[in-house]
Amino acid sequence: MKTDTDWEGVVSALEGWRDTLPREADNTPSVSTVAERYRKDAWAVLLSTILSLRTKDKVTLASSRALLERAPTPEDFRKLSTEEAERLVFPAGFYRTKVANLQKISRIIIDKYGGEVPADMEALLAMPGVGRKTANLVLIEAFDMDGICVDTHVHRICNRAGWLESSKPDETEAILREILPLKFWKRINALLVLYGQQVCRPVGPRRQSCVIAKHCKQAEHCRPGYTSSL
């Protein structure tokens, strides 16, 4: 699939914008922070990614740290009672469901993979609560493999800008794998998530602050009050 998108220009503009943000602001995604702190430990990355779903970064970091202090390995997690695990994870969104999934995941990792998180997309997707975004993030952050994480921000901005047309995030990922140069795969998520939170928001995008307007086919329609359909 061909595209006329100037990806070099898009990524360069986004990185330049990111570098102008206040230095005191920590704009590193929570899972990346956990990955760095725990030296790319795959269990830590998988656990924090599960906890991050529908949860703010600050809460994800606190919950991940609390849980990893008590359960730094799948074996340690299996020893925790459900009540203790839920207490440590709270107030992460849907914390009971996430703990239940992590209990099942820890058993799978121990019984099927000898206690090691598999560096394999299909194996990860077979685990409860793990979707493509989570699997991609684990492969990227823990194993330094090429992947594209597509969440609501990436999906919305790519469609809004006219870089592609898709109806759901998984479809967006599949298209990006065809049109986005490999060297940008790992970088695009963090850039677009941050941009989607601060500038290209779902409602009332800040058109006057947009650094990628010339790469966006909908830029002229983005005015205060504009609401995305995605």
Secondary structure, DSSP 8 states (H G I E B T S, - for coil): ------HHHHHHHHHHHHTTS-TTS--S-HHHHHHHHTTT-HHHHHHHHHHHTTS-HHHHHHHHHHHHHH-SSHHHHHHS-HHHHHHHHTTSTTHHHHHHHHHHHHHHHHHHHTTS----HHHHHTSTT--HHHHHHHHHHHH--------HHHHHHHHHTTS---SSHHHHHHHHHHHS-GGGHHHHHHHHHHHHHHTS-SBS--GGG-S-GGG-TTGGG--TT-B---
